[in-house]
């Protein structure tokens, strides 16, 4: 079953590779460490529990499914029918519409975590994770928010599951001149909530993916005057910002009250995982394409990097759980019990 942080035992001394003034404590984790409590991490923990394997889920935010809860706009719906978006072992409840909205999907994820007793260690930001070949285990260094202070802990596990996903951090455009001089509001779609906040205003949306299209529609439905930058379509690309708006690539200038960047997201794995054989340092994705992107070497796994949405996450979770369960034996469990009793 998934572990709460109170179930874990201390083991030995902190890693000599750490040079903080106050050395972190070390915590032995009998099952895999899963980084990320979004749909991918929850699904992996649930599949492991169904096979009798404990796990520890680490989540940097204060809740599960934080990206869905805090970094999505209110009108969002799943873009695929619910049958393609269910996590393993638990269908959507009866009466859920074919395309669940944001709140319905968040409620589903909350219920999923409760049903499988997934209790992540919240406020746990992974600083670094590296494989220690000398002992055959992963060392995961985590800053954990406590009561008015941050405590550093090193978790030690035979397995590491990277479940931070494709959309961990918003992408802000680089090299656009004058953004700091612009007097209007600039925001990423990760902080956009609803269009009525922009009623009667001129708004430029940069990007034409799902988010850009939906935000533009939401703005228009709420009385905003929206324009869209789509790589030389609709309006030309931005050359630079001005105090009142932007100058486009064709030299024309136009004032806007706000600019909303629908410029996508990126993986944050290269910022903390000290490994470059399985994961690419350039984009933070596994080097192997689906369906071979879920397993690396030395007990390293990835879920939620398939570019196939929630179906891909479910596929990864099931394969990872089966693979780890095959390595999990009664002998290992007895060794863990003996170690904790020592």
C-alpha positions as CSV (number, residue, x, y, z in Angstrom):
1,X,0.0,0.0,0.0
2,X,1.2,3.6,-0.4
3,X,3.1,4.8,2.6
4,X,2.6,7.9,4.7
5,X,5.7,9.6,5.8
6,X,5.0,8.5,9.4
7,X,5.5,4.8,8.3
8,X,9.1,5.3,7.2
9,X,12.2,4.4,9.2
10,X,15.5,6.2,9.5
11,X,18.6,4.5,8.3
12,X,22.3,5.4,8.7
13,X,24.0,8.7,7.9
14,X,23.2,11.3,5.2
15,X,24.9,11.2,1.9
16,X,28.5,12.5,1.9
17,X,27.8,14.2,-1.4
18,X,25.6,16.8,0.4
19,X,27.3,19.8,1.7
20,X,24.6,21.7,3.6
21,X,25.5,23.2,7.0
22,X,22.9,21.0,8.5
23,X,23.0,17.5,7.1
24,X,19.6,16.0,6.1
25,X,18.2,13.0,7.7
26,X,18.0,9.8,5.7
27,X,14.8,7.8,5.3
28,X,14.7,4.2,4.0
29,X,11.8,3.6,1.7
30,X,11.0,-0.1,1.2
31,X,9.0,0.4,-2.0
32,X,9.4,2.8,-4.9
33,X,9.6,6.6,-4.5
34,X,7.1,8.3,-6.9
35,X,7.8,11.9,-7.7
36,X,4.5,13.7,-8.5
37,X,0.9,13.3,-7.3
38,X,-0.9,14.1,-10.5
39,X,-2.9,11.5,-12.5
40,X,0.3,9.6,-13.5
41,X,1.6,9.4,-10.0
42,X,-1.7,8.5,-8.4
43,X,-2.3,5.8,-11.1
44,X,1.1,4.2,-10.5
45,X,0.6,4.2,-6.7
46,X,-2.8,2.6,-7.1
47,X,-1.5,-0.1,-9.5
48,X,1.4,-0.9,-7.1
49,X,-1.0,-1.2,-4.2
50,X,-3.2,-3.6,-6.1
51,X,-0.2,-5.8,-6.5
52,X,0.8,-5.5,-2.8
53,X,3.7,-3.2,-3.3
54,X,4.0,-0.1,-1.0
55,X,5.1,3.3,-2.3
56,X,5.9,6.8,-1.2
57,X,4.5,9.6,-3.3
58,X,6.2,13.0,-3.1
59,X,4.3,16.1,-4.2
60,X,5.7,19.7,-4.2
61,X,2.3,21.3,-3.8
62,X,-0.1,21.2,-0.9
63,X,-2.6,18.9,-2.6
64,X,-2.9,16.1,-5.2
65,X,-3.6,17.0,-8.8
66,X,-2.3,20.6,-8.2
67,X,-1.9,21.4,-11.9
68,X,-5.5,20.5,-12.6
69,X,-6.7,22.3,-9.5
70,X,-4.7,25.5,-9.6
71,X,-3.2,25.9,-13.1
72,X,-6.2,25.4,-15.4
73,X,-9.0,27.7,-16.5
74,X,-12.5,27.3,-15.3
75,X,-14.2,26.4,-18.7
76,X,-11.8,23.5,-19.3
77,X,-13.2,20.1,-20.3
78,X,-11.4,16.9,-21.2
79,X,-10.8,16.9,-24.9
80,X,-11.4,13.1,-25.3
81,X,-14.4,11.0,-24.1
82,X,-14.2,9.9,-20.5
83,X,-13.5,6.3,-21.5
84,X,-10.1,7.4,-22.8
85,X,-9.4,9.4,-19.6
86,X,-10.1,6.9,-16.9
87,X,-7.2,5.8,-14.6
88,X,-6.6,2.1,-14.0
89,X,-8.9,0.1,-11.8
90,X,-11.6,2.9,-11.3
91,X,-14.1,4.1,-13.9
92,X,-15.7,7.5,-13.7
93,X,-18.8,7.5,-11.5
94,X,-22.3,6.9,-13.0
95,X,-23.8,10.1,-14.4
96,X,-20.5,11.7,-15.5
97,X,-21.0,13.4,-18.9
98,X,-19.1,12.1,-21.9
99,X,-16.6,15.0,-21.6
100,X,-16.1,15.8,-17.9
101,X,-15.4,19.4,-17.0
102,X,-12.5,20.5,-14.9
103,X,-14.3,20.3,-11.5
104,X,-15.6,16.8,-12.3
105,X,-12.2,15.5,-13.2
106,X,-10.6,17.0,-10.1
107,X,-13.4,15.3,-8.0
108,X,-12.6,12.0,-9.8
109,X,-8.9,12.3,-8.9
110,X,-9.6,13.2,-5.3
111,X,-11.9,10.1,-5.0
112,X,-9.3,8.0,-6.8
113,X,-6.7,8.9,-4.2
114,X,-9.1,8.2,-1.3
115,X,-10.2,4.9,-2.8
116,X,-6.6,3.6,-3.0
117,X,-5.4,5.3,0.2
118,X,-2.7,7.3,-1.6
119,X,-1.4,9.8,0.9
120,X,1.4,11.7,-0.6
121,X,4.0,13.6,1.4
122,X,2.8,17.1,0.4
123,X,5.0,20.2,0.2
124,X,7.9,18.0,-0.7
125,X,10.1,19.6,-3.4
126,X,12.7,17.3,-4.9
127,X,16.0,19.1,-5.0
128,X,18.0,16.2,-6.6
129,X,17.7,12.5,-7.3
130,X,20.7,10.3,-8.3
131,X,21.5,6.7,-8.4
132,X,24.2,5.4,-6.0
133,X,25.9,2.5,-7.8
134,X,27.9,1.7,-4.7
135,X,24.7,0.6,-2.8
136,X,22.3,0.0,-5.7
137,X,19.8,2.5,-4.6
138,X,18.4,5.9,-5.5
139,X,19.0,8.9,-3.3
140,X,16.2,11.5,-3.5
141,X,17.0,14.7,-1.7
142,X,13.8,16.6,-0.7
143,X,13.0,19.9,0.9
144,X,9.8,19.4,3.0
145,X,7.7,22.3,4.2
146,X,7.1,22.0,7.9
147,X,5.6,24.2,10.6
148,X,7.3,27.5,9.7
149,X,10.4,25.8,8.5
150,X,11.8,23.6,5.7
151,X,13.5,20.3,6.6
152,X,15.7,18.5,4.2
153,X,15.4,14.7,3.9
154,X,17.2,12.1,1.8
155,X,14.9,9.2,0.8
156,X,16.7,6.0,-0.2
157,X,14.9,3.5,-2.5
158,X,15.6,0.7,-4.9
159,X,13.1,2.2,-7.4
160,X,12.4,5.8,-8.6
161,X,9.3,6.6,-10.6
162,X,9.3,10.0,-12.4
163,X,5.7,11.1,-12.6
164,X,6.1,14.9,-12.9
165,X,4.8,14.7,-16.5
166,X,5.0,16.7,-19.7
167,X,3.5,19.9,-18.3
168,X,5.4,20.6,-15.1
169,X,6.4,24.2,-15.8
170,X,4.9,26.9,-18.0
171,X,7.0,28.0,-21.0
172,X,7.6,31.8,-21.3
173,X,9.0,33.1,-24.6
174,X,12.6,34.2,-24.5
175,X,14.2,37.0,-26.3
176,X,11.1,39.2,-26.9
177,X,12.2,42.7,-26.5
178,X,10.4,45.2,-24.3
179,X,8.3,42.9,-22.2
180,X,9.5,44.7,-19.0
181,X,8.4,48.0,-20.5
182,X,4.9,47.0,-21.3
183,X,2.4,48.6,-18.9
184,X,-0.5,46.2,-19.5
185,X,-0.9,42.7,-17.9
186,X,1.1,39.8,-19.2
187,X,0.1,36.3,-18.0
188,X,0.5,32.7,-18.9
189,X,-2.6,30.5,-19.4
190,X,-1.5,28.6,-16.3
191,X,-2.8,31.6,-14.3
192,X,-5.8,32.5,-16.5
193,X,-9.2,31.6,-14.9
194,X,-12.1,33.1,-16.7
195,X,-12.9,35.7,-19.4
196,X,-15.3,38.0,-17.5
197,X,-12.2,39.6,-15.9
198,X,-11.3,41.0,-19.3
199,X,-14.8,42.2,-20.4
200,X,-14.5,45.2,-22.7
201,X,-10.7,44.9,-23.0
202,X,-8.4,44.3,-25.9
203,X,-6.5,41.1,-25.3
204,X,-3.8,39.5,-27.4
205,X,-3.5,35.7,-27.1
206,X,-0.1,34.2,-28.2
207,X,-0.4,30.6,-29.3
208,X,-3.0,28.5,-31.0
209,X,-3.0,25.1,-29.2
210,X,-5.9,23.8,-27.2
211,X,-5.3,26.4,-24.5
212,X,-5.0,29.3,-26.9
213,X,-8.2,28.4,-28.7
214,X,-10.2,27.9,-25.6
215,X,-9.0,31.0,-23.9
216,X,-9.7,33.1,-27.0
217,X,-13.3,31.6,-27.2
218,X,-13.8,32.3,-23.5
219,X,-12.6,35.9,-23.9
220,X,-15.0,36.5,-26.8
221,X,-17.9,34.9,-25.0
222,X,-17.3,37.3,-22.1
223,X,-17.2,40.5,-24.1
224,X,-13.4,40.9,-24.6
225,X,-11.9,41.9,-27.9
226,X,-9.5,39.1,-28.6
227,X,-6.8,38.7,-31.2
228,X,-4.5,35.7,-31.7
229,X,-0.9,35.3,-32.7
230,X,-0.5,32.1,-34.7
231,X,2.9,32.0,-36.4
232,X,2.1,34.6,-39.0
233,X,-1.6,33.8,-39.2
234,X,-4.5,35.8,-37.8
235,X,-2.1,38.5,-36.7
236,X,1.7,38.5,-37.4
237,X,4.2,37.2,-35.0
238,X,5.4,39.6,-32.2
239,X,8.6,41.5,-32.9
240,X,8.7,43.3,-29.6
241,X,6.6,44.8,-26.8
242,X,5.9,48.5,-26.5
243,X,4.6,50.5,-23.5
244,X,1.0,50.2,-24.7
245,X,1.0,46.9,-26.6
246,X,3.2,45.2,-29.2
247,X,4.9,45.7,-32.5
248,X,4.3,42.9,-34.9
249,X,6.8,41.3,-37.3
250,X,5.4,43.4,-40.2
251,X,6.2,46.7,-38.3
252,X,2.6,47.5,-37.4
253,X,1.9,48.5,-33.8
254,X,-1.3,47.9,-31.8
255,X,-2.2,48.6,-28.2
256,X,-3.6,45.9,-25.9
257,X,-4.8,45.9,-22.3
258,X,-3.5,42.4,-21.7
259,X,-1.3,39.7,-23.3
260,X,-2.0,36.1,-22.5
261,X,0.7,33.6,-23.4
262,X,-0.7,30.2,-24.5
263,X,2.9,29.1,-25.1
264,X,2.7,25.7,-23.5
265,X,4.5,23.8,-20.8
266,X,7.7,21.8,-20.4
267,X,9.2,19.0,-18.3
268,X,11.2,20.0,-15.3
269,X,13.1,16.7,-15.0
270,X,16.5,18.0,-16.0
271,X,16.5,20.5,-13.1
272,X,16.5,17.7,-10.5
273,X,17.2,14.2,-11.9
274,X,21.0,13.6,-12.1
275,X,20.8,11.2,-15.0
276,X,21.1,11.6,-18.8
277,X,21.0,8.1,-20.2
278,X,17.2,7.5,-20.0
279,X,16.0,11.1,-19.9
280,X,17.1,13.7,-22.4
281,X,18.6,16.8,-20.8
282,X,17.4,19.0,-23.7
283,X,13.6,18.4,-23.3
284,X,13.2,16.4,-20.1
285,X,11.5,13.4,-21.9
286,X,12.6,9.8,-22.1
287,X,14.9,9.3,-25.1
288,X,12.9,6.3,-26.2
289,X,9.5,6.8,-27.8
290,X,6.2,5.2,-26.7
291,X,5.6,2.4,-26.0
292,X,9.2,2.0,-24.7
293,X,9.4,5.2,-22.7
294,X,8.4,3.8,-19.3
295,X,11.5,1.9,-18.1
296,X,15.1,2.9,-17.8
297,X,18.0,1.2,-16.0
298,X,18.7,0.7,-12.3
299,X,15.1,0.8,-11.2
300,X,14.3,4.1,-13.0
301,X,10.8,4.5,-14.5
302,X,8.8,7.3,-16.2
303,X,5.0,7.7,-16.4
304,X,3.1,10.5,-18.2
305,X,5.7,11.3,-20.9
306,X,4.0,9.5,-23.8
307,X,2.4,12.5,-25.5
308,X,-0.7,10.4,-25.5
309,X,-2.6,12.0,-22.6
310,X,-4.2,10.1,-19.8
311,X,-4.4,6.8,-21.8
312,X,-0.6,6.9,-22.0
313,X,-0.3,7.5,-18.2
314,X,-2.5,4.5,-17.5
315,X,-0.5,2.3,-19.8
316,X,2.7,3.4,-18.1
317,X,1.3,2.9,-14.6
318,X,0.2,-0.6,-15.3
319,X,3.5,-1.6,-16.9
320,X,5.6,-0.1,-14.1
321,X,3.6,-1.7,-11.4
322,X,3.8,-5.1,-13.0
323,X,7.6,-4.8,-13.5
324,X,8.3,-3.7,-9.9
325,X,5.9,-6.3,-8.5
326,X,7.9,-9.0,-10.3
327,X,11.0,-7.8,-8.3
328,X,9.1,-7.6,-5.1
329,X,9.4,-10.8,-3.2
330,X,8.6,-12.3,0.2
331,X,12.3,-12.5,0.9
332,X,12.7,-8.7,0.2
333,X,9.8,-8.0,2.5
334,X,11.3,-10.1,5.3
335,X,14.6,-8.3,4.9
336,X,12.8,-5.0,5.2
337,X,11.0,-6.1,8.4
338,X,14.2,-7.4,9.9
339,X,16.0,-4.1,9.0
340,X,13.3,-2.0,10.6
341,X,13.3,-4.1,13.7
342,X,17.1,-3.9,14.1
